[in-house]
Amino acid sequence: MPRNRIAAATISAAALTALMCSAPIAAHADGADTVKPVIADTAFGTVKGIVTFTVTQAEDAPKRAYVEIQQLGADAKWKKLKGQEFKGTNEFALTVDTAALAEGVATQVKVSSWDLNDNHTSKTFPVVIDRTKPVANLVTPATGGPFNTSTIELTVDATDNLGLDRVTANVYQAGKLVKSTSSSAGGATAATHSKSVTLPDGEYSIRFNASDLAGSVSTTGQFAFEIDTVAPTVTPKDETPAKGVFGSAPSFKLSDAGVGEVDYVEINGVKKDLTNNKWSDLNTGGYTPAQGVNTIVAVDTAGNRSEPVTFTFDSVAPKAEVKPGVEAVDGVYTKAPSFKLSDAGIGKVDYLVVNGVKKDLTDNKWSDLNAGAYTPVQGKNTIVVVDTAGNASEVTFEFDDVEPVVTAESETWESKESGRWAVTLTFSEPVSGASLGQGWYGDDTVYTKVFYRAKTVDVAFTDLAGNPGSYPLVVDAVAPAAE
C-alpha cells in the first residue's frame, strides 16, 4: 500500500515456512522447546496521519504478542504512547493516529512476542513522523511570454526535509488538462523535474507541486503563459502610386491575428515603440522615411516578425532651369525661353503643366522644354514640373513679343518762348523714355515733347521688353488764330 497512507510489513507463507524450518529446535534435558520466536524484518519509513504498522513472525499461534509505538523522551528514555496485545495470530497490526505524536522526535515500533513455552523475543523498527509539506518552485518558464515557439521547457525545483516522492508539472487550457508530466524524486531531499512539451498556439496555465515520502503535497502553484507563433502583418493604407514612388510618407495598418499583440515597428532597422494592441497604425507624420527604398517590419509581443514591406520614397522636387541663349530684359522675355528639366531625387521627371495645360514627357532623370515646343502667353507664364512621385516645383516668367504703338496724340499751343507746340503721345504699353530720344519727358505710357517749328519725324521707341515701335509725327508750327 502507498507509504503516505499505511506503513506495513508482510511476509509470504513460503517465507514463513522457510523461517520455521530453518529455526533450530533446542530442548532441555527434559525435551522442552527453548527456541525464541523469529520476527520478520520490515521498514516503515516516513509516515503521517492514521497508519497501520504490520509485523509478522515465523511461528504459528504464539502465546501472545504485544506491539507498541514509542517516542524518546527528554530523559532519553523510550515512552509508550499506544500499545496493543495480540493472541492466536502471527501477524500483528497496530493502527495509530500519528497526529498525536510529536514530529521530528525519535520514534519506533516495538514488538514483543512469547511462544507457548514462554520463549520471548523483541524487536524495534524506526519510524519517522513527517507532517511538513515539501516546497515546489517553478523555474521555467520564467515569464508568461507570449513565446514564439511551440516547444516549452517545464522546470520545477522541489525540496523536502525528509525526502521527496514525485515532482509534477501539468499544463491546462481553459481548465482542462492537456499535458501531464512528473518524475520520481527517489527520496532525495532536493530534486528537479524537467520536461519539454509541444503545444499549439493559445493561452495556458501550469499547475505544479511536489509530494514527499509521507504523502504530503506541497502548495500547488499556478502560472499562466501564452504561445504565439503567428507573425503580425503590415498592410499599406494608401493606394500604391501609379509610378511606384511615394512623394509623401505612406500610412500602414498593423495587425496581429495570433495570441500576442503588435509591440513595435522597425523602420529601416530603427525601432519605434507602440502601445501593445491587436491593431495599430503607422501613419503619415508619425515617422520620417528615407529617400529611396524603405523597409517596414512589425514585431509582436512574442517576437514574431512580419514579412518586410518595402516602398520607394522621394520628396525631392524636380526643377526647371532656363537654358542659355535667350536673355530677359528687365525680367521680361521677348522670345520663348527653353528649360532644362531635372530630378535629383529617386524619381524621374514625369510631366509639365504649362499655364494650366498638362504636357506629358518620357520619364527620365533629365528632360527639356524647348522654345517651339510650347507657346507662351503675353504676360506671366507659369511652368510646373512634376516627377514620378508627384513632387512639383514651379517657375514663372514674363513674356512680351508685342510691338508698342501710339494710341493717342495731342498738341497744345504754348505762347512762351515766341510760341511752341507741346506734343503728347500716349502708348499702348509702358515704353522706355530713353528709347524716345532727347527732349521727351514723362513716364509709363505718356510722354511729351516741345516743338518750336514745323517738323515731320518718325518717333522710334521700345517697350520695356525691348520690342521696337515707331510713329510718324507731323508738327505744324503755325500758331492758332486768335479768337
C-alpha positions in Angstrom: 0.0 0.0 0.0 1.2 3.6 -0.5 3.6 4.8 2.1 1.7 8.0 2.8 -1.3 6.0 3.8 -0.3 2.8 5.6 3.1 1.6 6.6 3.1 -2.2 6.6 5.4 -5.2 6.7 4.2 -8.5 5.3 5.8 -11.9 4.7 4.6 -14.7 2.4 3.5 -18.2 3.5 6.5 -19.7 1.8 8.8 -17.4 3.7 7.1 -18.2 6.9 7.5 -21.9 6.3 11.2 -21.4 5.4 11.7 -19.4 8.6 10.1 -22.0 10.7 12.0 -24.9 9.1 15.3 -23.1 9.4 14.8 -22.3 13.1 16.8 -24.7 15.2 14.8 -26.6 17.8 16.6 -26.7 21.1 15.4 -28.7 24.1 16.3 -29.1 27.7 17.3 -32.4 29.0 13.6 -33.0 29.6 12.8 -32.2 25.9 11.3 -28.7 26.4 11.3 -26.1 23.5 13.9 -23.2 24.0 13.8 -21.5 20.6 12.7 -17.9 20.6 10.1 -16.6 18.1 11.6 -15.1 14.9 10.1 -11.6 14.0 10.4 -10.6 10.3 12.4 -7.6 9.3 10.4 -4.6 7.9 10.8 -0.8 7.3 8.2 1.8 7.9 9.9 5.0 6.6 8.2 8.3 7.0 4.5 8.4 7.9 1.7 10.8 8.8 -2.0 10.6 9.7 -3.6 7.3 10.7 -1.1 4.5 9.9 -1.3 0.7 10.5 2.0 -0.8 11.4 2.0 -4.6 10.5 4.7 -7.0 11.6 4.8 -10.8 11.2 6.7 -13.6 12.9 7.7 -17.1 11.7 5.7 -19.1 14.3 2.2 -20.2 14.3 -0.1 -19.1 17.1 2.3 -17.5 19.6 1.0 -17.5 23.1 0.8 -13.7 23.0 2.4 -10.7 21.4 2.5 -7.0 22.3 3.1 -4.1 19.9 3.6 -0.5 20.9 4.5 2.9 19.4 7.2 4.7 21.4 8.9 8.1 21.3 12.1 9.1 23.0 11.5 11.5 25.9 13.6 14.3 27.2 15.1 12.0 29.7 16.4 9.8 26.9 14.0 7.0 27.8 11.5 5.4 25.4 7.9 6.1 26.4 5.0 4.1 25.2 2.3 6.2 23.5 0.0 3.4 22.4 0.1 -0.4 22.6 -2.0 -3.5 21.7 -1.9 -7.2 22.6 -2.3 -10.0 20.1 -3.2 -13.7 20.6 -3.7 -16.6 18.3 -2.0 -14.9 15.3 1.4 -14.4 13.9 0.5 -11.1 12.1 0.4 -8.1 14.4 -1.3 -4.9 13.0 -1.2 -1.7 15.2 -3.2 1.2 14.0 -2.0 4.6 15.3 -3.1 8.2 14.7 0.3 9.8 14.3 -1.3 13.3 14.6 -1.0 12.7 18.4 2.8 12.1 18.0 5.5 14.8 18.0 7.2 15.4 14.7 10.9 15.3 14.5 11.3 13.2 17.6 12.8 9.7 17.5 10.0 7.2 17.1 9.9 3.4 16.9 7.5 0.5 16.9 8.5 -2.2 19.4 7.2 -5.8 19.1 7.5 -8.4 21.9 6.4 -12.0 21.4 6.1 -15.1 23.6 5.5 -18.6 22.4 3.7 -21.4 24.1 6.8 -22.3 26.0 7.3 -18.7 27.1 10.3 -18.2 24.9 10.5 -14.5 24.4 11.9 -12.1 21.8 11.5 -8.4 21.0 12.4 -6.1 18.1 12.2 -2.4 17.3 11.6 -0.7 14.0 12.3 3.0 13.4 9.5 5.3 12.3 9.7 9.0 11.1 6.8 11.3 11.7 6.6 13.8 8.8 3.8 16.3 8.6 5.9 19.1 6.9 4.9 19.7 3.3 7.6 19.9 0.6 8.2 23.1 -1.3 8.0 23.4 -5.1 9.1 26.3 -7.3 8.6 26.9 -11.0 11.9 27.7 -12.7 10.9 27.7 -16.3 9.1 29.3 -18.0 10.3 32.4 -16.1 7.9 34.7 -17.9 4.4 34.4 -19.3 5.6 35.1 -22.8 4.0 35.0 -25.2 6.5 32.6 -26.7 7.1 32.4 -30.5 8.0 28.7 -30.2 5.6 25.8 -29.8 8.0 23.9 -27.5 8.2 25.0 -23.9 10.6 23.7 -21.2 8.9 23.0 -17.9 11.3 23.0 -14.9 10.3 22.7 -11.3 12.6 22.6 -8.3 11.5 20.9 -5.1 12.8 20.3 -1.6 11.7 18.4 1.4 13.3 18.0 4.8 13.0 14.2 4.9 12.6 13.0 1.3 10.6 13.7 -1.9 8.5 11.2 -3.7 7.5 13.0 -7.0 7.6 16.4 -8.7 4.8 17.3 -11.0 4.1 20.0 -13.6 0.8 19.8 -15.5 -0.4 22.1 -18.3 -4.1 23.2 -18.5 -6.0 25.1 -21.1 -9.4 26.6 -20.2 -9.3 24.5 -17.1 -8.8 21.2 -19.0 -5.7 19.1 -18.5 -3.7 18.9 -21.8 -0.3 17.8 -20.7 0.6 15.7 -17.6 4.3 15.5 -16.6 6.0 14.3 -13.5 9.2 12.5 -12.3 10.2 10.4 -9.3 12.5 12.0 -6.8 13.6 8.7 -5.2 13.6 10.0 -1.7 16.0 12.9 -2.3 15.7 16.0 -0.2 16.1 18.2 -3.4 15.0 17.3 -6.9 14.4 18.9 -10.3 11.7 17.9 -12.8 12.3 18.9 -16.4 10.1 18.2 -19.4 9.8 19.7 -22.9 6.2 19.9 -24.1 4.9 20.9 -27.5 1.7 22.9 -27.7 -0.4 24.7 -30.3 -0.9 28.5 -30.1 -3.0 29.5 -27.2 -3.3 30.6 -23.6 -2.2 28.0 -20.9 -1.5 27.6 -17.2 0.9 25.4 -15.4 -0.1 23.8 -12.1 2.9 22.4 -10.3 3.7 20.7 -6.9 5.7 18.0 -5.2 4.9 15.1 -2.8 7.1 13.7 -0.1 7.5 10.1 1.1 4.9 10.6 3.8 2.3 11.6 1.2 2.3 15.3 2.0 1.8 17.5 -1.1 3.2 21.0 -1.4 1.1 24.0 -2.1 0.1 23.8 -5.8 1.4 26.8 -7.7 -0.1 28.1 -10.9 1.5 30.1 -13.7 -0.1 31.5 -16.9 1.7 31.7 -20.2 1.0 32.1 -23.9 2.2 30.6 -27.1 2.1 32.7 -30.3 3.8 31.6 -33.5 1.7 33.8 -35.8 3.6 36.8 -37.2 1.9 40.2 -37.4 1.1 41.8 -40.8 1.8 45.2 -42.3 -0.9 46.4 -44.8 -0.5 49.7 -46.7 -3.4 52.1 -46.2 -2.6 54.1 -49.2 -3.1 53.0 -52.8 0.2 52.3 -54.5 1.2 55.3 -56.6 1.0 54.8 -60.4 4.7 55.3 -60.9 5.7 53.2 -57.9 7.2 56.1 -55.9 5.6 57.9 -52.9 6.1 61.6 -52.6 4.7 61.6 -49.0 5.1 59.0 -46.3 2.5 56.3 -46.8 0.4 55.0 -43.8 0.2 51.4 -42.7 -2.3 49.3 -40.8 -0.5 46.9 -38.3 -2.4 43.8 -37.0 -1.7 40.5 -35.2 -4.0 37.6 -35.7 -2.1 35.5 -33.2 -2.4 35.3 -29.4 0.0 38.2 -28.9 -0.2 41.9 -29.8 1.7 44.3 -32.0 4.6 45.5 -29.9 6.7 47.8 -32.1 7.6 48.5 -35.7 11.1 48.8 -37.3 11.5 51.5 -39.9 14.7 50.8 -41.8 16.0 48.9 -38.9 15.2 51.6 -36.3 12.8 50.5 -33.6 9.7 52.6 -32.9 7.7 51.6 -29.8 3.9 51.3 -30.0 1.2 50.7 -27.4 0.6 46.9 -27.4 -2.6 46.2 -29.2 -4.1 43.7 -31.6 -4.4 46.6 -34.1 -2.1 49.6 -34.5 -1.1 52.2 -37.1 1.9 53.8 -38.6 0.6 57.0 -40.1 2.0 59.8 -42.3 3.6 62.3 -39.9 4.4 59.5 -37.4 7.7 58.7 -39.0 10.2 60.1 -41.5 11.0 57.8 -44.4 14.4 57.9 -46.1 14.9 58.9 -49.6 14.9 55.7 -51.7 13.8 52.3 -50.6 12.3 51.9 -47.2 11.5 48.7 -45.2 8.8 48.3 -42.6 8.7 45.3 -40.2 6.1 44.8 -37.4 7.1 42.8 -34.3 4.6 41.3 -31.9 4.9 40.7 -28.1 6.1 37.1 -28.8 8.9 38.4 -31.0 7.4 37.2 -34.3 8.4 39.4 -37.2 6.2 40.3 -40.1 7.2 39.9 -43.7 9.1 43.1 -44.7 7.0 45.7 -46.6 9.1 47.9 -48.8 8.3 51.2 -50.7 10.2 53.8 -52.5 10.1 57.4 -51.2 11.1 60.6 -53.0 10.3 64.0 -51.5 12.8 65.9 -53.7 11.0 68.1 -56.2 12.3 68.4 -59.8 13.4 71.7 -61.1 13.3 73.7 -64.3 16.2 76.0 -65.2 16.3 78.4 -68.2 18.8 77.3 -70.8 21.4 79.9 -72.1 20.7 81.7 -75.4 17.7 83.9 -74.6 18.1 86.8 -72.2 15.3 88.6 -70.4 15.2 92.4 -70.5 14.3 93.8 -67.1 12.8 90.3 -66.3 10.7 90.1 -69.5 11.4 87.8 -72.4 10.6 88.7 -75.9 11.3 85.2 -77.2 10.1 82.0 -75.5 12.9 80.7 -73.2 13.9 77.0 -73.2 14.2 75.0 -70.0 16.4 72.2 -68.8 14.3 69.8 -66.5 16.0 67.6 -63.9 15.2 65.5 -60.9 17.8 64.9 -58.2 15.6 62.6 -56.2 14.8 58.9 -56.6 12.0 59.6 -59.1 12.1 61.0 -62.6 10.7 63.9 -64.5 7.1 62.9 -65.4 5.2 65.8 -67.0 4.8 69.5 -67.2 1.9 71.9 -66.7 2.4 75.0 -68.9 -0.1 77.7 -68.0 -2.5 75.1 -66.7 -2.1 72.7 -69.7 -0.5 69.3 -69.0 2.2 68.2 -71.3 3.4 64.6 -70.9 7.1 63.7 -71.1 9.0 60.5 -71.3 10.0 59.6 -67.7 13.7 60.5 -67.3 16.1 62.0 -64.9 16.7 64.7 -67.4 14.3 66.3 -69.9 13.7 69.5 -71.8 11.1 72.1 -72.6 12.4 73.9 -75.6 11.2 77.0 -77.4 8.9 76.0 -80.2 7.5 73.1 -78.2 5.1 75.4 -76.4 3.6 78.9 -76.9 4.0 81.3 -74.1 1.2 83.8 -73.4 1.6 87.6 -73.1 2.4 88.5 -69.6 3.0 86.0 -66.8 3.7 82.4 -67.7 3.8 79.5 -65.1 5.5 76.2 -65.7 5.1 73.4 -63.1 7.4 70.4 -63.4 6.2 67.1 -61.7 8.2 64.0 -61.1 7.0 60.4 -60.8 6.5 60.7 -57.0 4.2 63.7 -57.5 6.7 66.2 -56.2 6.3 69.5 -58.1 8.1 72.8 -58.5 7.1 76.0 -60.2 8.8 78.7 -62.2 7.3 81.8 -63.7 8.5 84.3 -66.3 7.1 87.3 -68.1 6.7 87.3 -71.8 6.1 90.1 -74.2 6.6 90.0 -78.0 4.0 92.6 -79.0 5.3 95.9 -80.5 4.2 99.0 -78.7 2.0 101.6 -80.6 0.8 105.1 -80.2 -2.8 105.1 -79.3 -3.4 108.9 -79.0 -1.7 112.1 -80.0 -2.5 115.6 -78.7 -0.9 119.0 -79.3 -1.1 122.1 -77.1 0.0 125.6 -78.2 2.1 127.4 -75.6 2.8 131.1 -76.1 6.1 131.1 -74.1 9.3 131.4 -75.9 7.7 133.0 -79.0 5.3 130.2 -79.2 5.6 126.4 -79.3 3.7 123.2 -79.6 3.7 120.6 -76.8 3.1 117.3 -78.4 1.9 114.4 -76.1 1.9 110.8 -77.2 0.0 108.0 -75.4 1.3 104.5 -75.9 -0.3 101.1 -75.8 2.0 100.0 -73.1 4.9 101.4 -71.0 7.8 102.4 -73.1 11.4 103.3 -72.3 11.9 107.0 -72.1 15.5 106.6 -73.2 14.4 105.0 -76.4 12.3 108.1 -77.4 15.4 110.2 -77.6 16.2 113.7 -76.4 13.5 116.1 -75.4 10.8 113.7 -74.5 9.7 113.6 -70.9 7.1 111.7 -69.0 6.8 108.1 -67.8 4.9 104.8 -68.3 2.6 105.3 -71.3 2.5 109.1 -71.6 5.4 111.2 -72.9 5.6 114.9 -74.1 8.0 116.9 -76.2 8.0 120.6 -77.2 8.5 121.7 -80.8 9.3 125.3 -82.0 8.9 124.8 -85.7 7.1 122.6 -88.1 8.6 119.1 -88.2 7.9 115.6 -89.6 9.7 112.8 -87.9 9.4 109.1 -87.2 9.4 108.7 -83.5 11.2 105.5 -82.6 10.7 103.8 -79.2 10.8 100.4 -77.5 8.7 98.9 -74.8 10.2 97.8 -71.5 10.9 94.3 -73.0 12.8 95.9 -75.9 10.1 95.4 -78.6 10.6 98.3 -81.1 7.9 100.6 -82.4 7.7 103.8 -84.5 5.2 106.6 -85.1 5.1 109.2 -87.9 4.7 112.6 -86.2 3.9 115.7 -88.2 4.1 119.0 -86.3 2.6 122.2 -87.7 4.5 125.3 -86.2 1.8 127.8 -87.1 0.2 129.4 -84.1 -3.5 129.0 -83.8 -5.6 132.0 -84.9 -6.7 134.5 -82.3 -10.3 134.5 -81.3 
